[in-house]
Amino acid sequence: MLGETGANLVLFDDDLAPAQQRNLEKTLEVKILDRTEVILDIFSSRARTTESRLQVELAQLEYLLPRLTRMWQHLSRLGGGIGTRGPGETQLEVDKRLVREKIATLKKKLERITVERNTQRNRRTDHYRIALVGYTNAGKSTLMNALTGADVFTENRLFATLDATTRRLPLGGGLTALLSDTVGFIRKLPHHLVASFRSTLEEVIEADLLVHVVDASRPDAEDQIGAVELVLEEIGATDRPVIMVFNKADLVLDEARLLSFPARYPGSLVVSATKAEDIERLRLGILTRVEDERKLVAITAPASRRSELIRLLSTHRIVAERFDDGVVRIEASLPRKVRQQAAGRGFAVEEA
């Protein structure tokens, strides 16, 4: 087949062991690329921020390290006999050491960025946090822009977004949440790539609600749902409440197919990011889910701590406030996380 097509490159839709790759190249006499190598090349061309570039470089080096022997194979004939150290072998050891040192340096840089990101995230703990997740090119960034008025980069291609972006999302009824756009998932996502992008994926892990965006126009939509759920399981985010959103409904001509999604996934929404009425319906759906998780509680505190309590409740609906003998009592509709935060700060919390 290679002779018939004149191909000089063979792609494998699975990961290959270094020895497999080496043997295939020797047998076929063409360059061999496996799934991870292709994904890393795409990621490299998409990386825009310092963090995403570091994450991609780290993943590339961790992929490269066990394959350095293959790269130096052409020098093996320069080595001496048994018990000697040829120049190819020596250079290989030097290169492995340099790669390990570079990996360690990149991890330290990413750790510093992670600390900064966690600091920023801790400042937002009073907000209800929502993360958009889904298969790559499902339309998450387009929905993000439509919901928040943001200007997140969008393009009809794989992995257009590699960085987590967070914007305020007014839900109505006096409620505001923080909405984060995240890197798209893919089938058989390499484990070390997930590890490299761990700090970015923290936005998913820490979210109060996940909005799982699915490209409804894809014939393999259900397979993509399964792929996303596997990644969520791998990063430990399967216990989060989820709203399933079937996007790009305007590209689906089969009405029966569109109707089948809510039937198979109760509570899901079918929308088009290009239609304002669908965006409002999605916003209302998110608001309804947020409200379902809230509970009306009464919080009491010394009047001297009122400002601190108000800051904690600033993005939530305050129903009533009353002062009595140096004590303030505030009734508010709050999600579980904020109720726990209030109690953790020493405020008395009880059902209203």
Wavefront OBJ file of the C-alpha trace (Angstrom):
o trace
v 0.000 0.000 0.000
v 2.832 2.431 0.818
v 4.378 1.764 -2.585
v 1.054 2.367 -4.323
v 0.367 5.678 -2.611
v 3.909 6.985 -2.358
v 3.285 7.806 1.306
v 6.301 8.766 3.399
v 4.458 8.991 6.723
v 2.261 6.511 8.631
v -0.062 7.596 11.451
v -1.315 5.227 14.157
v -4.513 5.970 16.082
v -2.996 4.425 19.209
v 0.103 4.995 21.274
v 3.147 2.962 20.297
v 5.913 1.759 22.565
v 9.348 3.134 21.609
v 10.440 -0.332 20.422
v 7.303 -0.725 18.302
v 7.885 2.656 16.681
v 11.530 1.822 16.030
v 10.737 -1.585 14.524
v 7.954 -0.209 12.324
v 10.186 2.509 10.935
v 12.900 -0.057 10.237
v 10.465 -2.406 8.495
v 8.444 0.163 6.538
v 11.311 2.613 5.975
v 9.037 5.628 6.552
v 8.451 7.975 9.488
v 5.965 6.676 12.060
v 3.793 8.932 14.244
v 1.469 7.661 16.958
v -1.679 9.284 18.399
v 0.078 11.145 21.205
v 2.676 12.649 18.886
v -0.038 14.026 16.585
v -2.006 15.468 19.522
v 1.133 17.091 20.930
v 1.888 18.679 17.555
v -1.632 20.140 17.447
v -1.370 21.358 21.043
v 1.961 22.988 20.278
v 0.460 25.015 17.433
v -2.523 26.094 19.597
v -0.679 27.145 22.784
v -0.895 30.900 23.321
v -0.193 31.681 26.972
v 2.932 31.040 28.997
v 1.153 28.366 31.027
v -0.158 26.406 28.044
v 3.240 26.567 26.323
v 4.920 25.211 29.450
v 2.304 22.470 29.763
v 2.746 21.408 26.143
v 6.543 21.482 26.388
v 6.432 19.347 29.534
v 4.170 16.787 27.846
v 6.432 16.723 24.787
v 9.567 16.103 26.846
v 7.929 13.365 28.917
v 6.851 11.721 25.668
v 10.350 12.156 24.196
v 12.417 10.825 27.112
v 11.821 7.066 26.629
v 12.238 7.535 22.854
v 15.695 9.098 22.883
v 17.279 5.698 22.252
v 15.464 5.486 18.904
v 16.749 8.930 17.963
v 20.321 7.866 18.631
v 20.048 4.493 16.913
v 21.955 5.771 13.890
v 25.025 6.232 16.103
v 24.998 2.732 17.550
v 27.498 1.472 14.996
v 30.050 3.960 16.383
v 30.173 2.176 19.701
v 33.069 -0.141 20.508
v 32.924 -3.770 21.520
v 31.592 -5.296 24.709
v 32.433 -3.255 27.766
v 33.196 -0.047 25.858
v 31.264 3.203 25.700
v 30.797 4.589 22.213
v 30.148 8.278 21.514
v 26.532 7.573 20.607
v 25.864 5.955 23.966
v 27.627 8.761 25.823
v 25.636 11.462 24.050
v 22.423 9.543 24.722
v 23.109 9.577 28.459
v 23.896 13.301 28.324
v 20.696 14.024 26.419
v 18.585 12.007 28.873
v 20.074 13.940 31.778
v 19.389 17.270 30.055
v 15.798 16.274 29.298
v 15.219 15.196 32.915
v 16.636 18.513 34.144
v 14.412 20.446 31.747
v 11.364 18.444 32.901
v 12.180 19.292 36.527
v 12.559 22.997 35.637
v 9.235 23.067 33.786
v 7.451 21.361 36.672
v 8.787 23.996 39.086
v 7.606 26.808 36.819
v 4.172 25.203 36.508
v 4.008 24.739 40.280
v 4.545 28.481 40.718
v 1.787 29.208 38.205
v -0.457 26.720 40.009
v 0.115 28.540 43.309
v -0.820 31.844 41.643
v -3.887 30.258 40.056
v -4.962 28.771 43.400
v -4.560 32.173 45.039
v -6.832 33.702 42.407
v -9.269 30.825 42.807
v -9.352 31.240 46.585
v -10.373 34.868 46.111
v -13.382 33.566 44.173
v -14.536 30.959 46.706
v -17.585 33.043 47.629
v -18.921 32.692 44.079
v -20.839 29.813 42.613
v -18.502 28.322 40.013
v -19.522 26.648 36.768
v -17.200 24.932 34.286
v -17.917 24.228 30.641
v -16.613 20.781 29.700
v -16.921 18.717 26.567
v -15.252 17.129 23.591
v -12.974 19.367 21.582
v -14.796 21.581 19.066
v -18.190 21.078 20.735
v -18.732 24.859 20.854
v -17.869 25.603 24.502
v -16.074 28.877 23.789
v -18.893 30.107 21.549
v -21.407 29.406 24.329
v -19.075 31.129 26.809
v -19.027 34.260 24.667
v -22.799 34.189 24.146
v -23.552 33.754 27.851
v -21.065 36.276 29.252
v -20.291 38.679 26.422
v -16.651 37.587 26.605
v -14.297 37.534 23.647
v -12.763 34.082 24.086
v -11.021 32.906 20.906
v -13.199 30.587 18.844
v -12.542 28.662 15.664
v -13.965 25.549 14.051
v -10.953 23.350 14.743
v -9.603 20.912 17.327
v -8.236 22.310 20.586
v -8.828 25.980 19.753
v -8.871 26.526 23.546
v -6.015 25.267 25.724
v -6.311 27.763 28.594
v -9.002 28.092 31.212
v -10.832 31.437 30.953
v -13.201 32.642 33.676
v -15.885 35.322 33.348
v -18.792 36.586 35.447
v -22.149 35.113 34.450
v -25.260 37.077 35.516
v -27.986 34.508 36.034
v -30.848 36.833 36.882
v -32.785 37.065 40.107
v -29.850 38.859 41.726
v -27.519 35.887 41.278
v -24.088 35.886 39.667
v -21.827 32.908 39.003
v -18.330 32.473 37.588
v -18.204 30.548 34.323
v -14.967 28.889 33.162
v -14.167 27.672 29.660
v -11.756 24.719 29.634
v -9.595 22.672 27.290
v -11.575 20.257 25.137
v -11.342 16.550 25.803
v -10.714 13.810 23.263
v -10.880 10.034 23.071
v -7.842 8.224 24.443
v -6.372 11.444 25.839
v -2.802 10.541 26.890
v -2.433 10.216 30.662
v 0.699 12.327 30.871
v -1.076 15.054 28.897
v -3.845 15.099 31.505
v -1.140 15.363 34.183
v 0.601 18.231 32.372
v -2.670 20.172 32.138
v -3.646 19.402 35.723
v -3.564 23.048 36.854
v -5.871 24.060 33.994
v -8.232 21.186 34.749
v -8.445 22.316 38.399
v -11.210 24.673 37.229
v -13.259 21.558 36.470
v -12.345 19.788 39.701
v -13.259 22.810 41.842
v -16.500 23.682 40.031
v -19.882 23.533 41.761
v -21.640 22.663 38.496
v -20.462 21.230 35.170
v -22.119 22.166 31.887
v -21.290 19.277 29.545
v -21.457 20.638 25.993
v -22.047 18.089 23.218
v -21.928 18.674 19.465
v -25.401 17.457 18.508
v -24.475 17.416 14.818
v -21.843 14.731 15.288
v -22.959 11.193 14.389
v -20.672 9.890 17.152
v -22.038 12.289 19.784
v -22.666 9.507 22.301
v -19.136 8.171 21.891
v -17.832 11.664 22.600
v -19.997 11.857 25.718
v -18.395 8.634 26.930
v -14.902 9.979 26.213
v -15.583 13.123 28.244
v -16.991 11.112 31.138
v -13.838 8.959 31.180
v -11.632 12.052 31.492
v -13.864 13.440 34.254
v -13.453 10.138 36.067
v -9.679 10.279 35.629
v -9.412 13.762 37.186
v -11.863 12.982 39.998
v -14.771 15.192 38.932
v -17.580 12.667 38.520
v -19.348 13.727 41.731
v -20.254 17.179 40.376
v -23.822 17.956 39.280
v -24.026 18.125 35.486
v -26.251 19.842 32.935
v -26.028 18.180 29.527
v -26.259 20.709 26.676
v -26.592 19.515 23.087
v -25.184 22.390 21.035
v -25.196 23.159 17.272
v -28.859 22.164 16.942
v -29.062 24.445 13.882
v -26.802 21.994 12.032
v -29.079 18.998 12.666
v -31.721 18.520 9.970
v -33.251 15.386 11.505
v -35.920 16.631 13.934
v -36.372 13.156 15.424
v -32.669 13.093 16.318
v -32.956 16.384 18.177
v -35.992 15.127 20.098
v -34.151 11.946 21.046
v -31.532 13.740 23.138
v -33.843 14.983 25.958
v -35.548 11.580 25.953
v -32.257 9.744 26.497
v -30.755 12.404 28.782
v -33.521 13.760 31.042
v -32.960 17.366 32.054
v -30.700 18.069 29.088
v -31.079 21.089 26.818
v -30.878 21.295 23.023
v -29.588 24.678 21.874
v -27.829 26.625 19.180
v -25.231 29.145 20.339
v -26.268 31.351 17.418
v -29.832 31.863 18.709
v -30.445 34.427 21.446
v -33.582 32.646 22.668
v -31.605 29.416 23.145
v -28.914 31.232 25.123
v -31.558 32.691 27.430
v -33.113 29.247 27.816
v -29.688 27.870 28.755
v -29.145 30.688 31.245
v -32.538 29.938 32.803
v -31.678 26.225 32.915
v -28.460 26.989 34.777
v -30.296 29.340 37.139
v -32.891 26.644 37.870
v -30.185 24.101 38.684
v -28.364 26.588 40.913
v -31.608 27.425 42.707
v -32.366 23.723 43.218
v -29.123 23.353 45.143
v -29.806 26.346 47.366
v -31.483 26.406 50.733
v -33.022 29.298 52.660
v -31.020 29.720 55.866
v -30.696 32.259 58.656
v -27.191 33.345 59.642
v -26.571 35.222 62.873
v -23.434 37.080 63.851
v -22.268 39.935 66.052
v -23.118 43.268 64.436
v -19.377 44.016 64.362
v -18.927 41.195 61.807
v -21.750 42.301 59.511
v -19.379 43.626 56.819
v -17.532 40.304 56.708
v -20.817 38.412 56.411
v -22.121 40.721 53.689
v -18.943 40.166 51.667
v -19.441 36.417 51.947
v -23.023 36.742 50.690
v -22.386 39.486 48.116
v -23.165 37.325 45.065
v -26.167 35.577 46.625
v -29.775 36.520 47.261
v -30.367 38.128 50.659
v -34.029 37.796 51.620
v -34.139 39.685 54.919
v -31.876 41.364 57.447
v -32.635 42.244 61.062
v -30.676 43.739 63.992
v -31.430 42.805 67.580
v -29.358 43.730 70.623
v -25.979 43.847 68.884
v -26.688 40.796 66.729
v -27.424 40.755 62.994
v -29.623 38.048 61.501
v -29.586 37.608 57.740
v -31.817 35.251 55.802
v -30.389 34.208 52.442
v -30.763 31.537 49.784
v -27.361 29.826 49.649
v -25.721 26.819 48.002
v -24.182 24.139 50.172
v -20.628 25.391 49.703
v -21.398 28.893 51.009
v -23.376 27.498 53.940
v -20.331 25.455 54.871
v -18.039 28.482 54.480
v -20.244 30.562 56.755
v -20.249 27.857 59.412
v -16.486 27.440 59.013
v -15.964 31.127 59.766
v -17.869 30.800 63.026
v -21.254 32.165 61.954
v -24.352 30.428 63.278
v -26.253 28.851 60.368
v -29.748 27.335 60.655
v -32.646 26.669 58.345
v -34.949 29.677 58.114
l 1 2 3 4 5 6 7 8 9 10 11 12 13 14 15 16 17 18 19 20 21 22 23 24 25 26 27 28 29 30 31 32 33 34 35 36 37 38 39 40 41 42 43 44 45 46 47 48 49 50 51 52 53 54 55 56 57 58 59 60 61 62 63 64 65 66 67 68 69 70 71 72 73 74 75 76 77 78 79 80 81 82 83 84 85 86 87 88 89 90 91 92 93 94 95 96 97 98 99 100 101 102 103 104 105 106 107 108 109 110 111 112 113 114 115 116 117 118 119 120 121 122 123 124 125 126 127 128 129 130 131 132 133 134 135 136 137 138 139 140 141 142 143 144 145 146 147 148 149 150 151 152 153 154 155 156 157 158 159 160 161 162 163 164 165 166 167 168 169 170 171 172 173 174 175 176 177 178 179 180 181 182 183 184 185 186 187 188 189 190 191 192 193 194 195 196 197 198 199 200 201 202 203 204 205 206 207 208 209 210 211 212 213 214 215 216 217 218 219 220 221 222 223 224 225 226 227 228 229 230 231 232 233 234 235 236 237 238 239 240 241 242 243 244 245 246 247 248 249 250 251 252 253 254 255 256 257 258 259 260 261 262 263 264 265 266 267 268 269 270 271 272 273 274 275 276 277 278 279 280 281 282 283 284 285 286 287 288 289 290 291 292 293 294 295 296 297 298 299 300 301 302 303 304 305 306 307 308 309 310 311 312 313 314 315 316 317 318 319 320 321 322 323 324 325 326 327 328 329 330 331 332 333 334 335 336 337 338 339 340 341 342 343 344 345 346 347 348 349 350 351 352
